[in-house]
Amino acid sequence: MEAADRERPADALLLLGDNFYPDGLEEEELVAQVATNLVRPYCRFVDLSAPRSAEVAQACHRPPGARRPIPILAVLGNHDYRSPESPTLQRKAVPDFIANWNLPKKTIAVREIGEGVSLILFQSMEAVNEPQVLGGLVKAIRSVRGPWRILLCHHPVVPTQPLDEEGELEVRYVREARKRIAKAGVPVQLVVSGHHHSLQIIESSAPGPALQVVSGGGGASLHPIDPLEGQRFVASRHGFARIDLVRRAGSERLVVSLYATRSPWLPAGRAELAARWSVALDGTPRDEGASR
């Protein structure tokens, strides 16, 4: 990620949930977990000017001149709720250590990052448990400046087969979320999510956005690939996604690149481009020919 940022500086770093795996953030381990889960791996991007930054600064091995803090925008995953205090700690305590940490207080929040790109941050785990919160999704999608709209959430909005009681709740969430996205009446060009411990490109059918990206191969153990409708690329590998707004010959496309790495625990090396897809303003997806 550092190498990708040096080549083409990013505007924001997006974390898609399960930020503190596997049992959320705990009060007793607060300093150690912030240092291990955030400051160490994202050292280049963290702003260590917060009131308690000195307590975790030693975990960052880059000198100040080698850092480039950018907004860190996060949503919560299902594992972030396993510790009862975890959601509150992530919202209120983490900013005491990392000044540029931003986890919205509301279930649905909007962030405008310029160049016509609007982000909709959605706490999907709350919708899995309480479907009525999806009612605000229509208003949020309509309210953003756009015209480019990216929905960020932990759970993909893709039909799947329920495997247990939690799976049944996720199926209901997917069904209702897709209805709300379609009801908004304006295009959401891209959904970016985690949850599945893998890298995936999904071309989804209506209702809902045609292009979805799963970038859940961050720092936890890899899982077998779950069958999801519309999979166009799948890899049980660690890695990350990069989103770029690309202008060529008078046209624009959102380009999503999936990069695979050897392992988050091995010494850093260059990431390998595993897949690249794009989406037009009208929501039409396209394989850019890099899938392998």
C-alpha positions in Angstrom: 0.0 0.0 0.0 2.9 2.3 0.7 4.4 1.6 -2.7 1.1 2.3 -4.4 0.7 5.6 -2.5 4.2 6.7 -3.5 3.5 6.0 -7.2 0.1 7.8 -7.1 -0.9 9.5 -3.9 -4.2 8.5 -2.5 -6.9 10.8 -1.2 -8.1 8.5 1.6 -7.5 5.1 3.2 -10.7 3.1 3.6 -11.1 0.3 6.2 -14.0 -2.1 5.5 -14.6 -3.6 9.0 -13.2 -6.2 11.3 -10.7 -3.6 12.2 -9.9 -5.4 15.5 -10.1 -9.1 14.7 -11.3 -11.5 16.0 -13.1 -10.1 19.1 -13.2 -6.3 18.6 -11.4 -3.5 20.6 -11.3 -4.0 24.3 -10.7 -1.5 27.1 -8.0 -3.6 28.8 -6.0 -3.9 25.6 -6.8 -0.5 24.1 -3.2 0.9 23.7 -1.7 -2.4 22.5 -4.5 -3.1 20.0 -4.4 0.4 18.5 -0.6 0.1 18.2 -0.8 -3.4 16.6 -3.9 -3.1 14.4 -3.6 0.4 13.2 -0.4 2.3 13.9 2.0 -0.5 12.9 0.5 -1.6 9.6 -0.7 1.8 8.5 2.3 3.8 9.8 2.7 5.8 6.6 -0.8 7.1 6.7 -1.5 7.8 10.5 -1.5 11.2 12.0 0.2 10.9 15.4 -0.6 14.4 16.7 -3.5 13.3 18.9 -3.5 13.7 22.7 -2.4 10.1 23.3 -0.3 9.5 20.2 2.9 9.2 22.3 1.6 6.0 23.8 1.5 4.2 20.4 4.1 6.2 18.4 6.8 3.6 18.9 4.8 1.1 16.8 5.3 3.4 13.7 8.8 2.7 12.3 8.7 5.4 9.6 10.3 8.7 10.5 7.9 11.7 10.3 9.4 12.7 6.9 8.4 9.4 5.4 4.8 9.6 6.5 1.9 11.1 4.6 -1.2 11.2 6.7 -4.5 11.1 4.8 -8.1 10.7 6.1 -8.7 7.2 7.4 -12.4 6.3 6.9 -13.7 3.2 8.6 -16.8 1.1 8.9 -17.4 -1.7 11.5 -17.5 -5.4 10.7 -19.3 -8.3 12.6 -16.2 -9.1 14.6 -16.0 -5.4 15.8 -19.2 -6.1 17.7 -18.0 -9.1 19.6 -16.7 -7.0 22.4 -19.6 -4.9 23.8 -17.5 -1.8 24.2 -15.7 -2.1 20.8 -18.0 0.1 18.6 -17.9 3.0 21.2 -14.2 2.6 21.7 -13.5 2.7 18.0 -15.6 5.9 17.6 -14.5 7.8 20.7 -11.2 6.4 21.9 -9.2 5.7 18.8 -9.2 9.4 17.7 -7.3 10.1 21.0 -4.4 8.2 19.5 -4.8 8.7 15.7 -5.9 12.2 14.8 -7.1 11.4 11.3 -9.2 8.4 12.3 -12.8 8.8 11.2 -15.5 6.2 12.1 -18.9 7.9 11.7 -21.2 7.9 14.7 -24.3 7.4 12.5 -25.3 4.1 10.8 -25.1 5.9 7.5 -22.8 8.8 6.8 -21.6 10.6 3.7 -18.1 11.9 2.9 -17.3 14.0 -0.2 -13.7 13.5 -1.3 -13.7 15.8 -4.3 -13.6 15.4 -8.1 -17.3 14.4 -8.1 -16.7 11.3 -5.9 -19.1 10.7 -3.0 -18.6 8.0 -0.4 -21.5 6.5 1.5 -20.3 4.8 4.7 -22.8 2.2 5.9 -22.6 0.1 9.1 -24.0 -3.0 7.5 -23.9 -5.1 10.7 -26.5 -2.9 12.2 -28.7 -3.5 9.2 -28.2 -7.3 9.5 -29.6 -7.1 13.0 -32.1 -4.3 12.5 -33.4 -4.1 8.9 -35.3 -0.9 9.6 -32.1 1.1 9.6 -32.0 0.5 5.8 -34.7 3.1 5.5 -32.0 5.9 5.6 -30.0 4.5 2.8 -32.3 5.9 0.1 -32.1 9.4 1.5 -28.3 9.2 1.9 -27.7 8.0 -1.7 -29.9 10.8 -3.1 -28.3 13.4 -0.9 -24.7 13.1 -2.1 -23.2 15.4 -4.6 -22.0 12.7 -7.0 -22.2 12.0 -9.8 -19.9 9.2 -8.7 -21.3 7.2 -5.7 -19.4 4.5 -3.9 -21.1 2.5 -1.1 -18.7 1.2 1.6 -19.9 -1.5 3.9 -18.6 -4.7 5.6 -21.1 -7.1 4.0 -21.4 -7.5 0.2 -24.8 -6.7 -1.2 -24.8 -9.9 -3.2 -27.2 -12.8 -3.0 -25.8 -15.9 -1.2 -27.0 -19.1 0.3 -27.7 -19.1 4.1 -25.5 -21.5 6.0 -26.8 -20.8 9.5 -28.9 -18.4 11.5 -26.5 -15.5 10.9 -26.5 -16.4 7.2 -30.3 -16.1 7.2 -30.1 -12.6 8.6 -27.5 -11.7 6.0 -29.7 -12.9 3.2 -32.5 -10.7 4.4 -30.1 -7.8 4.7 -28.9 -8.3 1.1 -32.5 -8.5 -0.3 -33.6 -5.3 1.5 -30.4 -3.4 0.8 -30.7 -4.0 -2.9 -34.2 -2.8 -2.9 -33.3 0.4 -1.2 -30.3 1.1 -3.5 -32.6 0.6 -6.5 -35.3 2.8 -5.0 -32.9 5.7 -4.7 -33.3 6.3 -8.4 -29.7 7.4 -9.0 -26.8 5.2 -9.9 -24.5 3.8 -7.2 -21.6 2.8 -9.5 -19.7 0.7 -7.0 -20.0 -1.2 -3.7 -16.8 -2.0 -1.8 -17.0 -4.5 1.0 -15.0 -7.0 3.1 -16.4 -9.9 5.3 -15.2 -12.7 3.0 -11.5 -13.3 3.6 -10.5 -13.1 -0.1 -10.3 -10.8 -3.1 -13.2 -10.8 -5.5 -14.8 -8.9 -8.4 -18.5 -9.4 -8.7 -20.8 -8.4 -11.6 -24.2 -8.2 -10.0 -27.7 -8.3 -11.5 -30.4 -5.7 -10.8 -31.7 -4.5 -8.5 -28.5 -2.9 -7.1 -25.1 -1.8 -8.5 -23.6 -3.8 -11.3 -20.0 -3.8 -9.9 -19.0 -4.9 -6.5 -15.6 -5.5 -5.0 -14.7 -7.7 -2.1 -11.4 -6.7 -0.5 -11.4 -8.8 2.7 -8.0 -10.3 2.4 -6.3 -7.8 4.8 -4.7 -9.2 7.9 -6.7 -12.2 9.1 -6.6 -15.8 8.0 -7.8 -16.7 4.6 -11.0 -18.5 4.1 -12.3 -20.9 1.4 -14.1 -19.0 -1.4 -17.8 -18.7 -0.7 -20.0 -19.0 -3.8 -21.5 -15.6 -4.5 -23.7 -14.7 -7.5 -21.9 -13.1 -10.3 -18.3 -13.8 -9.3 -15.9 -12.7 -12.2 -12.6 -12.9 -10.3 -11.8 -14.7 -7.0 -8.6 -15.3 -5.2 -8.0 -16.7 -1.7 -5.1 -14.3 -1.2 -4.2 -11.4 1.1 -4.2 -8.0 -0.5 -6.1 -4.7 -1.0 -8.1 -2.7 -3.5 -7.4 0.7 -5.0 -10.0 2.9 -6.6 -9.1 5.6 -9.1 -11.2 8.0 -11.1 -9.6 7.9 -14.6 -10.2 10.5 -17.3 -9.4 9.6 -20.9 -10.4 11.2 -24.2 -13.2 13.2 -22.6 -14.7 10.2 -20.7 -14.5 9.1 -17.1 -14.5 5.7 -15.4 -14.0 4.4 -11.9 -11.2 1.9 -12.1 -10.8 -0.7 -9.3 -7.5 -2.6 -9.0 -7.1 -5.6 -6.8 -3.6 -6.2 -5.6 -2.4 -9.4 -4.0 0.4 -9.8 -1.5 2.4 -12.7 -0.3 1.3 -12.4 3.3 0.7 -9.6 5.8 3.2 -11.1 8.1 6.2 -11.4 5.7 8.6 -8.5 4.9 7.0 -6.0 2.6 7.4 -6.4 -1.1 5.7 -5.1 -4.2 2.1 -6.1 -4.6 0.9 -8.1 -7.6 -1.9 -6.7 -9.7 -4.5 -9.5 -9.7 -7.5 -8.0 -11.3 -8.7 -4.7 -12.7 -12.2 -3.7 -13.6 -13.9 -0.4 -14.3 -17.4 1.1 -14.3 -18.9 3.9 -16.3 -21.0 6.7 -15.0 -24.1 4.9 -16.0 -23.0 1.8 -14.0 -21.8 -0.3 -16.9 -18.9 -2.5 -15.7 -15.9 -3.6 -17.8 -13.0 -6.1 -17.4 -9.8 -4.1 -18.0 -8.0 -7.3 -18.9 -5.7 -7.7 -15.9 -7.6 -10.6 -14.2 -5.4 -13.6 -13.8 
